[in-house]
Amino acid sequence: MILTKLRRFFLWYGLMTKRLLKKPSYLILLLAVPVLTAAMTLSAQRDTGLLNIALAGGDGDPVAAAAKEQLRNTRGLLRCLSFDSPEEAIEAVKTAQVDAAWIFRDDAGQQLQKQVTASGSRGAVMVVEREETVFLRLAREELAAVLYPTASRFLFREHLAALSGDKPLPDDSVLEPYYRTLSADQQVLIFTYDNGQVQEPIGDVLTNPLRGLLSLLVVLAGLASCMFYYAEEEAESFLRIRGAAGRLLPLLCHLCAMAPVALAGLLALAVSGMLHAAPTELLLSALLCLASAGFCEVLRRLCRKQEVLGALLPILMMVMLVLSPIFLHFKQFAILRSLLPPVYYLNGAYRGAPQARFFLYTVIALALGTLLPPPAKGK
């Protein structure tokens, strides 16, 4: 009995999936998963970044040389290029070849030490920019992070000098082990969630949005299934399926459309090295599919017509792209964000487990997708 029902279920699932694979638009959506993954992974591996920074000056200064070498090896947000002279770097900014120029002083180390000791420094680095942007502010944070270890060593020595009075301090080779003992493996900032869980360090800034974009493709597959279902209702393809099965059939159709995309997304995350514990990832993906099926069916029943949902679709995808925590996390529009399935999925992925609100949202979305009156035929 059970085997017969399982055989019938998989037969129906195979037929539902086969009908989707005959639609070119669905095949394009399915192929978008590996294409998106490959594009973002390759862009992260290439020697490119969101910002181009010109490095110049500081010739002969060990602090400047070490800082420039570290910046040139930085991957992700910045792509640092060396210029022979400060004049060439400034000209590159004027002609928009680079976004900013970081010109190190010839005595950058001494200026940094003066800045730490409040001795009237004129700055270790001169920053030249065409305009102020959020990304350039983040870039300057990267510059500060590179200079911070040297500055902290100067501050450490200055503090010891204040404690020792007139006694001379030993050289840096003697003080360095004490400095490392105090500072090794200690984070300056530790981020925790409201439940006390410590946030894991983020990975590559260019591949971090991949998970969120893949979750949007899952929702898009469900919305595409809604568009297909409008046409199938007009053609009376499922006219003989009535009762409880008829009410659940649209949700099953949406799940058939989203499951291959979700599975391809899991494989993409595994290939890109972003897949965490397999059981948790499978549970999150299953909840995303179920929640998105209910979400998409509610929209289908509220819109009533294929044309209305088709006009709303690009606006909806843009809203989800902006309000979901993919690139930025907004505190505003809390009510609107609480209606979007990717928000719950991404919050669960970042916290390492699905939250209770995700389960509740899934149940409510499926219930509404089943109980709302379906669109009347021909209207």
N, C-alpha and C positions, 0 to 999 in steps of 0.2 A: 504493500500500500504506500509506504513512505517512499520506496524506490520509484514507484510509478509516478508519484507527485514530483519527485526531484527530477526525473527524466522529462516530465512535461514542462517543468519550470525551465530547465536548461534548453529545451527545444524552443520555447517561447523567447528566451533570452537570445538565443542564436539568431532566430528569425528577426527579432527587433533590431539587433545589432547589424545584421546583414542588410536590412533596408536602409540603415544610415550610411553604410559603406558605399552604397550606390549613388550617394549625393555628393557631388564635387565640393560643395561648400563645406561639408563636414570633414571631408578628407583634407582640405586646406587647413581647417582648424586643428585637426589632429597632427598634421605635419608642422604646425607652428610651434609645438612644444620642443622638438629637437632643434629646430632652427633658432628659436629664441635662446635656448640653453647654449648652443654652440657659439652664437654671436656674443653673448655676455661673457662666456668663459674665455673666448679668444681675445676679447677686448681687454679683459683683466690681465691676461698674460702678456699682451703686447706692451712695448715701451711707450705707452700713451697714457694720458691722464685727463682729468677734467680741466686742469689748469696747466699752462706752460709758464715756467718761472725761469728767468735768466739769473745766473749766478756769476758774480764778478768780484774783483778786488781781493784783498786779504793775502796777497802774495807774500810768502815768507812767514806768515803768522801761523803757528801750529793749531791754534784754536779754530781759526777760519778754515784752514785746510781740512781739518777733521770734520767740521760741520758741513762743508761743501761736499765732501766725499760721502757722508751719510745721506745727505739730501739727494745726491745723484742716484743712490741706490734705493731710494724710497719708491714704492710702487703703489698705485691706486689713485688717490686724488691728484697727486702732483707729478709733473714731468719736468725735471730740472735740467737745464741746459747751461753749459759753461761758455762764457764769453771772455775774450782776451783782455778787455778793458771795460771800466765802468761806462765810458762814453758809448761803446757799442751796445751795451746792455740797455742803456737809457734810450738809444735810438731804436732798438728793437721794440721797446714799449710804445714809443711814439708811432711806429709804423704798424702796430698791432700784430707783430710777429709773436710776441709773448704777452701774457696777461699782467705780469709784474716783473720787476727786477729787484733782486736782493744784493746789494753792494756791500761787501764786508770792508770794514776799515783796515788799514794796514797794521794797526795796533789793536785788532779786535779783542784779543785776550786781555790787554790792559784796560780797555774801555769797559769790558764786561766786569772785570774786577772792581773798577771804580764805581760801576753802577750798583754792585752788590754792597759795597762799603759806603755808599752815598757820598762819594768824593768828587762829585761834579762831572759825571761821564757825559759825553756827547753821543753815546749809543754805539754799540758794536756793529750794527747793521743799518744801512740806510735803505728804506723801502720806497720804491717808485712804482706808482700805479696810475692807470688812466682814469679809473673810477672805482668807487667802493662797492663791493658786492658781498653777499653772504659767503660765497665760496672763497673769496680772497681773505675774509676774516678767518675762516677755517684754516686756510693755508698759513696764515701768520701764527695760528696756534701750533701748527706743525713745526714752524721755525723756532718758536719758543721752546717746544719740547726737545728739539735737538740741542739747543744751547743750555737747557736747564741743568744737565749733569755737571757741566763745567762751572756754571754759576753756583751750584750747590756745594761744590768742592771749595770754591773760594769762600763761601759763607761759613763752611765748616772750619776752615783754617782761621778765618777772622774771629770766629767765636772762641776757638782755642787760644788765640793770641790775647783776647780780652781776659780770659781766665788765668793765663800764665803770667800776666803782668810784664815785668822786665825780662823774664827768662826767655831765651831764644827757643824757637820751635824747631824740631827736627825737620829734615827735608821731606818732600812728598812721598818718597818711597817708603818711609817709615809710617807716615800718617795714612796712606792709602788702605792698608788692611783694616785699620780701625773704622775708616769711612765706609768700607764695603760691609763690615760687620753690622753697622747701624742701618744701612740703606738697602742691602741686598734683598731681592724678592719682596719688596714692600710696595704696594700700590698707593698712589697718592689719593685717588678717588675710587671708591667701591660703590657700585650701584646695586640697590636691592629693590624688590617689589614690595607691595604692601603686606604680603604674607611672610616677609622675612627672607624669601629666596634670593640668593645672590645672582645677579645677571652675569651670564657668561660673556667673555670678551668678544666683540664683533669681529667678523672676518674681513675679507676684502670688500672695500666700499663699493666696487663695481659689480660684484656678484651677490651682495646681500639682498637687493631687490628681487632676485630671481624667484624666490619662493612666493612672494606676493604676486608677481606677474603670472606665475603658473596657476595660482588660485583663481585669478581673474579669468584665465582661459577655461577653467572648470565651470565657472558660472556662465561664461559665454556659451559653452556647449549646451548648458541647460536652457538658456534663452533661445539658442538655435533650435533646440528640440521643440520649444513652444511654438516657434514659427512653423516648423514642419507639422505639428499636431493640428494647427488651424486648418491647413490644407487637407490633412487626412480626415478631419471631421467633415469638411465640405464634401469630400469624396465618399463619405460614409464607409470608411475602411474598417471601422470597429463597431458597426451597427449591431452586430449580434452579441456583443459583450455588454451585459447589463448588470444591474445590481451593484453589490460591493466591488466586484471585479471591475466594473465599468468606472466606478468612482476612483479606484486606485490606478487604473490603467495609465492616465497621463503622468502620474508620478513615476511609474515603472519605466515609461518611455524616456522620461528625462534622465533617470538613473542609468539607463542603457547608453545614453549619449555621453554622460559625464564620466562613467567608470573607465572607459579606455583613456580619456584625457588625464584623469587622476592617476591612473597606473603609469602612463607615460611620464607624468610629472614626478612621480616617485623615482622612476628610473633616472630621470634627468638630475634630480637632487643627489642621487647616489653617485652618478658619474662626476658631478661637479664637487663632490666631497662635502655636501651640506646636509646629508641624511643623518639623523640622530638615531635613537633606539628604534629598531624596526617595528615592534609592537605599537609604540606610541605613534609613530608616523602612519601606520595603517589605520589606527583608530581615528586619528585626526582627519585623514583623507576620507574615511567612511562617513564621519560626521559632516564633513564639508559637502560631500555629495548628497547626503540626506537633507541637510539644511538648505542647500541650494535648490534641490528638487522642489521642496515646499515653497521656497521663496519665489522661484520662477513660475510655479503653477499659480500662486496667488496673484502675481503680476498678470499672467495670461487671463485669469478669470476677471480681474479688475479692468483690464484694458478692453476686453470683449472682442476686439477686432485685430486682425493681423497688421493692418496699416498703422494702428495706434501704437502697438508694441514695437513695430519696426521704427517708427519715428522716435520713440522714447529710448530705444536701445543704445545709441551712441551717447546720449546724455547720461544714461544710467551708468555705463562703463566709465565715463569720465569722472562721475561722482565717486564711484568705488575706487578709482585710481587715486583720487586726491584724498579722500577721507580714510581709506584703509591705511594702516601703518606700514606702508611699503617704502616710501622715500622719507616722509615726515610723519610725525605723530601730533595730531591736533587734539587739544582739550575741548575745543569748541564743537558745536553741532553734535552733542552727545546723543540726543534722541535719534537723529538721522543715522549716526554711526551704528547705533544699536540695532538697526534694521538690516545691516549688511552682513551676509555670511562670512566673507573673507576677514572681517575684523575679528570675529571669534576664533577663526582658524589660526590667524597669525598670532594672536595673543596666546593661544594654547601652544603654538610652536615655539615662541620665544620663552615661554615659562616652562617648557619641557613636559607639559601634560595638558589635556583639555580641561577647561574650567567648567564648573557646574552650570554656569549661564549658557554655555555652548549646548549642553544637553537639553536645557529648558527651551532654548531658542529652537532647536531642531524639532522637539515635540510640538511646539506651538505652530511652527511653519508647516509641518506635515498635516496637522489637524486642520488648519485654515485652508490648506491646499485641497483637502478632501471635502470639507463642509461647505465652502463658499459655492454659491450656485454657478454652474458652468455657463459659458457664453451660449446664448440662444442661437440656434442654427439660422443662418441667413441674416443675422443682425450684426 
